[in-house]
Amino acid sequence: MRPSAPAADADAYPPPVETGGAAARRYHARYGSVLPAIDPAAGSTAPKHHPGVPVLPLPFPPALPPAAAGPGAAADPEWLGALLAPLNGVTRVGWGDTGVGAGRPVPSGGGTYPAEVYTATASGLCHYLPAAHALELLSPADLRADLARSLARPPLEPPELLLLISTRLTANLARYGPFGHRLQALDTGVLTGQALTLLESAGAAPTAHALLAEEEAGRLLGLDPGTERVHAVVTAGPPGRLAPDAPLLRRRTARSGFEPAPVAPADLLTVLDRASRPVALDHAAPVGCDLYVVANRVTGLEAGCHRLDPRTGRLARVAGDVAPRDLFPPGGPGELAGFEAACAVLVTGDYESGYAEYGDRWYRMLNLRAGVLGQRIGLAAARAGLGAGLRCDVDTAAADAALRTPADRTTLLAALLGRERGSGAPVQHLLCPAAPG
Ligand SMILES: Cc1cc2nc3c(=O)[nH]c(=O)nc-3n(C[C@H](O)[C@H](O)[C@H](O)COP(=O)(O)O)c2cc1C
């Protein structure tokens, strides 16, 4: 069934004028907290490209690590290519139900990839073309200082590199209807999380900015604000050795399902520990995100719902009478996946806590934060040798009831974890991890 028609004006999202949270509340009640009507036959809109501008091919596969490091490295095409491929490029060829396809290092709701990546360095402003692994040169001018001025809280030192993450506003709406806007915010968070992981591992002290003058940043990038907007900016200092490891390059959704086998509690705790570390954002959350586990088959952990205590890093039991499959609508693919999974990890947050300070944009900021945690959960699971799959098809009301979330807190995102069935769907990985060093 096709998703409902675009929202009427009163429900317009993103809201054309700031309403202090009223528009975001309306959107969430009508579309964001309701199970998406998914039209699997609908495609996503074509990725962005800028006809007529010079295209600079980047070496593929990139040398990992690239030779360059330190001040000036970020302007080196080889270094940029070595960052962008594991950020959002094509890292594998896979064979699935629908045939052969290219795979990316980051997950994206429905594989629609609504986000675009722009780079600002001393060498100019570029747009990344993932499929071609090339840069479109939008301007040879150094626009870093102008772009940094669009940030509400720019870094103290002028950034060496800015990664501007935009969203194509209609990219996934044919498939998801207006729910797609919330999914876009989660996707922005996933990509932002990947940028932070890569740049942190290279010692470039990155910060992700969600507080920015979107119109000004979009104007500098030449975007049409009606179709594409900058929703996050990651700033970074001079990088050291950029050497993504094998799990980062090989992460993928566990499409073959899960073995009905238990996972070790230490693996689950490692995932939770990595997910709950502080996120280098330009703003504090008035109320932080909480992590819950709904355990099915975790050795030594009672089945049921547990909440991670962020102070002790331990799981506290919440309720016994819930299994991962109960978080999804009966009869749907989520229920089946939940039945097989060893456990579900859920991210919850509080919308009401942030509207007073941040206005409507808090809605997006909170989902961005959940997306960062989702990226970390997927990557930490891959590092622990576990299969994982992010899911937005959670029945929010059922999940909130199962988790017994306190008032105003709600479920934002779920990830199912377990041992992937067999050896997974056939895949050819295209990038080789750097030698340790
Ligand atoms: C925010 C988000 C929500 C997702 N929700 C679902 C979901 O509800 N069901 C599902 O099967 N996959 C879901 N996915 C996984 C994507 O379908 C998957 O990432 C995409 O098809 C690309 O495949 P890959 O992860 O193997 O690279 C979600 C991914 C993200 C980032």
The ligand as an ORCA input file, in Angstrom:
! r2SCAN-3c Opt
* xyz 0 1
  C      17.882      4.292     11.126
  C      17.812      2.935     10.473
  C      16.648      2.177     10.575
  C      16.577      0.920      9.988
  N      15.419      0.203     10.096
  C      15.339     -1.035      9.547
  C      14.146     -1.806      9.692
  O      13.187     -1.364     10.298
  N      14.126     -3.042      9.114
  C      15.196     -3.546      8.418
  O      15.135     -4.667      7.913
  N      16.339     -2.831      8.276
  C      16.432     -1.593      8.832
  N      17.579     -0.860      8.707
  C      18.753     -1.460      8.019
  C      18.824     -1.042      6.571
  O      17.803     -1.616      5.818
  C      20.212     -1.388      6.019
  O      21.164     -0.638      6.715
  C      20.341     -1.078      4.545
  O      19.525     -1.920      3.788
  C      21.781     -1.227      4.057
  O      22.277     -2.503      4.296
  P      23.569     -2.752      5.202
  O      23.266     -2.286      6.588
  O      23.788     -4.247      5.133
  O      24.709     -1.986      4.630
  C      17.684      0.400      9.283
  C      18.854      1.169      9.187
  C      18.909      2.422      9.779
  C      20.167      3.247      9.676
*
